[in-house]
Amino acid sequence: MSESLEEFYSNLLGIESPWKVASIDRDSANKKVIAIVKIKEGVPFFCPVCGKEVKKYDQRIRRWRHLDSCNHKTILEGAIPRIKCPEHGVKQIPVKWAEENSRFTLEFESAVILWLKDDPISTVAANFGLSWASVDGIMSRAVKRGLAKRKITTPRNIGIDETSFRKRHEYVTVILDKDSDSIIDVLDDRKAETLKNWFKVQQKSDFSKVESISMDMWDPFINAVKSNFVEAESLISFDRFHVAQHFGRALDKVRAQEHRILSEQGISPLLRTKHQWLKNSNRTDNRTISRKEFMSLSRMNLKTARAWRIKEAAATLWNYRYMGVAEKAWKRLLYWISHCRLKPMISVGKMIRKYFWGILNAIRLKSNNSMLEAKNARIQRIKKVACGFRNKERFKNAILFHLGGLELMPSSTR
């Protein structure tokens, strides 16, 4: 027996009892199909909150966009009943093909979500013929759905870092579960009070078994962790890459100052060598001709060469296995720094003395923020591809969508 058009669309759209496709309104000129769905007569209604059987109150016409079929834009339309519960008031009965407050079917939203994983909102909107706000709404619902489905986790190693939202020193704080390599949450700023309150109200993360908390030497983060963890001073570890960054900045200040003085006296050997001094000596491309010339320069009697040797020595002090040996090595370095007569380096030495306990923790726990730095690079790429974000909520949603490890897809899709 040949299949009717209504039966064809019932199967195509996944419409199941007690619903059925009653008729098809086809507009071939505009390449649009409207599948009109109806609920069967005599079907009992139940309150979606308490499950009690109730009477029908009224009905409202609703429309949902579905994936294109037969090269036609496909719309579902139906008179959706509303019920009146004595306890919960007037409620619309749920439908299986769409979520509440959505104007798209679950399959349509799933297709958009798949595209959003690789393309910016503007591109997806153009490909599906939607507005930017509609696609953003699908992304927001996907993140909300994923957060609701997220199970309680017990992270053992977490990382805390800030990332820029806009220029003018606007930041958000990113918290990473390093064991699952997924971002737990994104906070509105990098203030101590914000992070402190976040730890207190957490319901999806149990931090009772945390073994390490890696971060940079930012006092608001340190104070927030100390106020929530009794053994904070044994958990906090300062990221080696942030420490190396401080040494690099101090070295560059020494180079700039010395280059200025030597240029006034004649030709400076430090001309155009900035990046050579900052380059990591363990890189595989250090056998180039320019690098060999630089190594000759590093052996000259220059203040910059002295600062460079301090930076290089600090980079070798993170992989000790015995804490007593590690502590002695760092103290020798600090003594050298305090007697080097290089003000930028001396400032870094004072900072390290202040936060020395966290550096020793990083060596003992073998902890760093490299995973979070990689996430930070991806976040900046997300921001660049999107050409920036107008508000923080959308920025936070984008981060959690791409890097939160969330289950984004609607669960009822076929």
C-alpha positions as CSV (number, residue, x, y, z in Angstrom):
1,M,0.0,0.0,0.0
2,S,1.4,3.4,-0.9
3,E,2.3,5.8,1.9
4,S,0.4,9.0,2.2
5,L,2.1,12.4,2.5
6,E,1.0,12.7,6.1
7,E,2.4,9.3,7.0
8,F,5.6,10.1,5.2
9,Y,6.1,13.3,7.3
10,S,5.0,11.5,10.5
11,N,7.9,9.1,10.0
12,L,10.3,11.8,8.8
13,L,9.6,14.1,11.7
14,G,9.4,11.3,14.3
15,I,5.8,12.2,15.4
16,E,4.5,9.5,17.7
17,S,1.2,8.8,19.4
18,P,-0.8,10.5,20.8
19,W,0.2,13.0,18.1
20,K,-0.2,12.7,14.4
21,V,0.5,14.7,11.3
22,A,-3.1,15.7,10.3
23,S,-2.3,17.6,7.1
24,I,0.5,19.1,5.0
25,D,0.4,22.7,3.7
26,R,2.9,22.9,0.8
27,D,4.1,26.1,-0.8
28,S,6.2,25.0,-3.7
29,A,6.8,28.6,-5.0
30,N,8.5,29.5,-1.8
31,K,9.9,26.0,-1.1
32,K,8.2,25.7,2.3
33,V,6.3,22.8,3.9
34,I,4.1,23.2,7.0
35,A,3.3,19.9,8.8
36,I,0.2,20.5,10.9
37,V,0.1,18.1,13.9
38,K,-2.8,17.3,16.2
39,I,-3.3,15.4,19.3
40,K,-5.8,12.5,19.3
41,E,-9.3,13.0,20.8
42,G,-9.9,11.6,24.3
43,V,-6.3,11.6,25.4
44,P,-6.0,12.3,29.2
45,F,-3.9,15.3,30.3
46,F,-1.4,15.4,33.2
47,C,0.2,18.2,35.0
48,P,3.9,18.3,33.9
49,V,5.0,19.3,37.4
50,C,3.1,16.9,39.8
51,G,1.8,14.3,37.3
52,K,-1.8,14.5,38.4
53,E,-4.5,14.0,35.8
54,V,-6.2,17.4,35.1
55,K,-8.6,18.9,32.6
56,K,-7.7,20.8,29.5
57,Y,-7.7,24.6,29.9
58,D,-7.2,25.9,26.4
59,Q,-4.8,25.6,23.5
60,R,-2.3,27.8,21.7
61,I,-0.9,27.6,18.2
62,R,2.9,26.9,18.2
63,R,5.4,26.6,15.4
64,W,8.8,24.9,15.3
65,R,11.5,25.0,12.6
66,H,12.7,21.6,11.5
67,L,15.5,20.5,9.3
68,D,14.8,21.1,5.6
69,S,13.1,18.2,3.8
70,C,13.0,17.5,0.1
71,N,14.8,20.8,-0.4
72,H,11.9,22.6,1.3
73,K,12.0,24.7,4.5
74,T,10.0,22.5,7.0
75,I,7.8,23.9,9.8
76,L,5.8,22.0,12.5
77,E,2.6,23.7,13.5
78,G,0.2,22.5,16.2
79,A,-2.5,23.6,18.6
80,I,-0.8,22.7,21.9
81,P,-3.1,22.2,24.8
82,R,-2.7,23.9,28.2
83,I,-3.9,22.4,31.4
84,K,-4.9,24.0,34.7
85,C,-3.6,22.3,37.8
86,P,-5.2,23.2,41.2
87,E,-1.7,23.3,42.7
88,H,0.6,24.6,39.9
89,G,-1.8,26.7,37.8
90,V,-1.9,26.9,34.0
91,K,0.8,24.9,32.3
92,Q,1.5,23.9,28.6
93,I,1.9,20.2,28.1
94,P,5.3,19.2,26.9
95,V,5.9,17.9,23.4
96,K,8.6,15.3,22.5
97,W,10.0,17.0,19.5
98,A,11.1,20.3,21.1
99,E,12.2,21.7,24.5
100,E,10.1,24.2,26.4
101,N,10.4,27.8,25.2
102,S,12.3,26.7,22.0
103,R,11.0,27.4,18.5
104,F,13.1,24.7,17.0
105,T,12.8,20.9,17.0
106,L,15.4,18.9,18.8
107,E,16.9,17.5,15.6
108,F,17.2,21.1,14.2
109,E,19.0,22.3,17.4
110,S,21.3,19.2,17.3
111,A,22.4,20.1,13.7
112,V,23.0,23.7,14.7
113,I,25.1,22.6,17.7
114,L,27.2,20.3,15.5
115,W,28.0,23.3,13.3
116,L,28.7,25.6,16.2
117,K,31.5,23.3,17.4
118,D,33.5,24.3,14.3
119,D,32.1,27.6,13.1
120,P,31.2,31.0,14.6
121,I,27.6,32.1,15.3
122,S,27.5,34.4,12.3
123,T,28.5,31.6,9.9
124,V,26.0,29.2,11.3
125,A,23.3,31.8,11.2
126,A,23.9,32.5,7.5
127,N,24.0,28.7,6.6
128,F,20.7,28.0,8.4
129,G,19.0,31.2,7.5
130,L,18.6,32.3,11.1
131,S,19.2,35.4,13.0
132,W,22.4,35.8,15.2
133,A,20.2,35.9,18.3
134,S,18.4,32.6,17.4
135,V,21.7,30.7,17.0
136,D,23.0,32.3,20.3
137,G,19.8,31.1,22.0
138,I,20.5,27.6,20.8
139,M,24.0,27.8,22.2
140,S,22.8,29.1,25.5
141,R,20.2,26.4,25.9
142,A,22.9,23.8,25.0
143,V,25.2,25.1,27.8
144,K,22.3,25.3,30.3
145,R,21.3,21.7,29.4
146,G,24.9,20.5,29.7
147,L,25.3,22.2,33.1
148,A,22.1,20.6,34.3
149,K,23.2,17.1,33.2
150,R,26.7,17.5,34.6
151,K,27.3,15.0,37.4
152,I,28.9,15.8,40.7
153,T,32.7,15.5,40.3
154,T,35.5,15.2,42.8
155,P,38.5,17.0,41.2
156,R,41.9,16.3,42.7
157,N,43.9,18.8,40.7
158,I,42.5,22.2,39.7
159,G,44.0,25.3,38.0
160,I,42.9,28.9,38.4
161,D,43.8,31.6,35.9
162,E,42.4,34.8,34.4
163,T,41.8,35.5,30.8
164,S,41.0,38.8,29.1
165,F,37.5,39.5,28.1
166,R,38.1,43.0,26.6
167,K,40.8,45.6,26.6
168,R,41.1,48.0,29.5
169,H,42.0,45.2,32.0
170,E,38.6,43.4,31.9
171,Y,39.1,39.8,32.9
172,V,37.2,36.6,33.7
173,T,38.5,33.8,36.0
174,V,38.7,30.3,34.5
175,I,38.7,27.2,36.8
176,L,39.9,24.0,35.2
177,D,39.6,20.4,36.4
178,K,43.0,19.2,35.2
179,D,42.1,15.5,35.7
180,S,39.3,15.6,33.2
181,D,40.8,18.5,31.1
182,S,37.5,20.4,31.2
183,I,36.6,23.9,32.5
184,I,34.4,23.7,35.6
185,D,33.2,27.3,35.5
186,V,34.0,30.9,34.3
187,L,33.6,33.7,36.8
188,D,32.8,37.4,36.1
189,D,36.0,38.9,37.3
190,R,39.2,38.1,39.1
191,K,38.3,39.5,42.5
192,A,39.0,37.5,45.7
193,E,35.4,37.9,46.9
194,T,34.0,36.4,43.7
195,L,36.2,33.3,43.8
196,K,35.6,33.0,47.6
197,N,31.8,32.9,47.2
198,W,32.1,30.6,44.2
199,F,33.8,27.9,46.3
200,K,31.2,28.3,49.0
201,V,28.1,27.8,46.7
202,Q,29.4,24.9,44.6
203,Q,27.0,22.0,44.2
204,K,28.5,20.2,41.2
205,S,32.0,19.9,42.4
206,D,33.2,18.3,45.7
207,F,36.6,19.8,46.6
208,S,37.1,17.7,49.7
209,K,39.8,15.6,48.0
210,V,41.8,18.3,46.2
211,E,45.5,17.6,46.2
212,S,46.8,20.7,44.3
213,I,45.6,24.1,43.2
214,S,47.8,25.8,40.6
215,M,47.7,29.5,39.9
216,D,49.9,32.5,39.3
217,M,51.1,34.7,42.2
218,W,47.9,36.8,42.3
219,D,47.0,37.7,45.9
220,P,43.2,37.8,45.4
221,F,43.3,34.1,44.2
222,I,45.6,33.2,47.1
223,N,43.3,34.8,49.7
224,A,40.2,33.3,48.2
225,V,41.7,29.8,48.4
226,K,43.0,30.3,51.9
227,S,39.6,31.3,53.1
228,N,38.0,28.1,51.8
229,F,40.7,25.5,52.4
230,V,42.3,24.7,55.8
231,E,45.4,23.3,54.2
232,A,45.7,25.9,51.5
233,E,49.4,26.6,52.0
234,S,50.2,22.9,51.2
235,L,47.8,22.9,48.2
236,I,48.6,26.1,46.4
237,S,51.3,25.8,43.8
238,F,52.6,28.7,41.7
239,D,52.8,28.1,38.0
240,R,56.4,27.7,36.7
241,F,55.5,29.4,33.4
242,H,54.3,32.6,35.3
243,V,57.5,32.6,37.3
244,A,59.5,32.2,34.1
245,Q,57.5,35.1,32.6
246,H,58.6,37.4,35.5
247,F,62.3,36.4,34.8
248,G,61.8,37.1,31.1
249,R,60.3,40.6,31.8
250,A,63.1,41.5,34.2
251,L,65.7,40.3,31.6
252,D,64.1,42.4,28.9
253,K,64.2,45.5,31.2
254,V,68.0,44.9,31.8
255,R,68.5,44.5,28.0
256,A,66.6,47.7,27.1
257,Q,68.4,49.8,29.7
258,E,71.9,48.5,28.7
259,H,71.1,48.8,25.0
260,R,70.1,52.5,25.5
261,I,73.4,53.2,27.2
262,L,75.5,51.3,24.7
263,S,73.7,53.0,21.7
264,E,74.7,56.4,23.1
265,Q,78.3,55.4,23.2
266,G,78.4,53.8,19.7
267,I,77.1,50.7,18.2
268,S,75.3,48.4,20.6
269,P,75.9,44.6,20.3
270,L,72.3,44.2,21.7
271,L,70.7,45.6,18.6
272,R,67.8,43.4,17.4
273,T,68.5,40.7,19.9
274,K,65.5,40.9,22.1
275,H,63.9,37.7,21.1
276,Q,67.2,35.8,21.2
277,W,67.5,36.5,24.9
278,L,64.0,35.5,25.7
279,K,64.0,32.3,23.6
280,N,64.0,29.0,25.6
281,S,67.4,27.4,25.3
282,N,65.9,23.9,25.3
283,R,64.2,24.5,21.9
284,T,65.1,22.3,19.0
285,D,65.9,25.2,16.6
286,N,68.9,26.4,18.7
287,R,71.5,25.2,16.2
288,T,70.8,27.9,13.6
289,I,73.5,30.4,12.6
290,S,71.7,33.2,14.4
291,R,71.6,31.2,17.6
292,K,75.3,30.3,17.4
293,E,76.0,34.0,17.1
294,F,73.8,34.7,20.1
295,M,75.7,32.2,22.2
296,S,78.9,34.1,21.5
297,L,77.1,37.3,22.6
298,S,75.9,35.6,25.8
299,R,79.5,35.0,26.8
300,M,80.4,38.7,26.6
301,N,80.8,40.9,29.8
302,L,77.3,42.4,29.6
303,K,74.7,43.0,32.3
304,T,72.2,41.4,30.0
305,A,74.3,38.3,29.7
306,R,74.3,38.1,33.5
307,A,70.6,38.5,33.7
308,W,70.2,35.8,31.0
309,R,72.3,33.3,33.0
310,I,70.1,33.9,36.0
311,K,67.0,33.3,33.9
312,E,68.5,30.1,32.4
313,A,69.5,28.9,35.9
314,A,66.0,29.4,37.2
315,A,64.5,27.3,34.4
316,T,66.5,24.3,35.5
317,L,65.3,24.3,39.1
318,W,61.8,22.8,38.7
319,N,62.4,19.1,38.2
320,Y,64.1,18.1,41.5
321,R,62.9,14.9,43.1
322,Y,64.2,15.6,46.6
323,M,62.7,18.7,48.3
324,G,65.8,19.4,50.5
325,V,68.0,19.6,47.4
326,A,65.4,21.7,45.6
327,E,65.2,24.2,48.5
328,K,69.0,24.6,48.7
329,A,69.3,25.1,44.9
330,W,66.6,27.8,44.9
331,K,68.3,29.5,47.9
332,R,71.6,29.6,46.1
333,L,69.8,31.2,43.1
334,L,68.2,33.8,45.4
335,Y,71.6,34.6,47.0
336,W,73.0,35.1,43.5
337,I,70.1,37.4,42.5
338,S,70.4,39.5,45.7
339,H,74.1,40.2,44.8
340,C,73.8,40.6,41.0
341,R,73.3,44.5,41.2
342,L,70.6,44.3,38.5
343,K,67.5,46.0,39.9
344,P,64.9,44.3,37.8
345,M,66.3,40.9,38.7
346,I,66.5,41.8,42.4
347,S,62.8,42.7,42.3
348,V,62.0,39.3,40.9
349,G,64.1,37.7,43.7
350,K,62.1,39.6,46.4
351,M,58.9,38.4,44.8
352,I,60.1,34.8,44.8
353,R,61.1,35.0,48.5
354,K,57.6,36.2,49.3
355,Y,56.0,33.3,47.4
356,F,58.7,30.7,47.9
357,W,56.4,28.3,49.7
358,G,54.1,28.0,46.7
359,I,57.1,27.4,44.4
360,L,58.3,24.5,46.6
361,N,54.7,23.1,46.5
362,A,54.8,23.2,42.7
363,I,58.0,21.1,42.7
364,R,56.7,18.7,45.3
365,L,53.3,18.2,43.6
366,K,54.8,18.3,40.0
367,S,52.0,20.8,39.3
368,N,51.8,23.6,36.7
369,N,49.2,25.5,34.7
370,S,50.3,24.3,31.2
371,M,46.9,22.8,30.6
372,L,45.1,26.0,31.5
373,E,47.5,28.0,29.4
374,A,46.6,25.8,26.4
375,K,42.9,26.4,27.2
376,N,43.6,30.2,27.5
377,A,45.0,30.1,24.0
378,R,41.9,28.4,22.7
379,I,39.7,30.9,24.5
380,Q,41.5,33.7,22.8
381,R,41.0,32.0,19.5
382,I,37.3,31.6,20.2
383,K,37.1,35.3,20.9
384,K,39.1,36.2,17.8
385,V,36.9,34.0,15.5
386,A,33.8,35.6,17.0
387,C,35.2,39.1,16.5
388,G,34.8,39.7,20.3
389,F,31.8,39.5,22.6
390,R,29.4,42.3,23.7
391,N,28.8,40.9,27.1
392,K,30.4,38.5,29.5
393,E,27.5,36.0,29.7
394,R,27.9,35.2,26.0
395,F,31.7,35.0,26.4
396,K,31.3,32.6,29.3
397,N,28.7,30.5,27.4
398,A,31.1,30.2,24.4
399,I,33.9,29.0,26.7
400,L,31.7,26.4,28.4
401,F,30.2,25.4,25.1
402,H,33.6,24.6,23.5
403,L,35.8,23.7,26.6
404,G,33.4,22.7,29.4
405,G,33.2,19.0,28.5
406,L,29.4,19.3,28.6
407,E,26.8,17.0,27.1
408,L,25.3,19.6,24.8
409,M,22.9,17.5,22.7
410,P,19.2,17.2,23.5
411,S,18.6,13.8,25.0
412,S,15.4,13.0,23.1
413,T,16.8,13.2,19.5
414,R,16.5,10.1,17.4
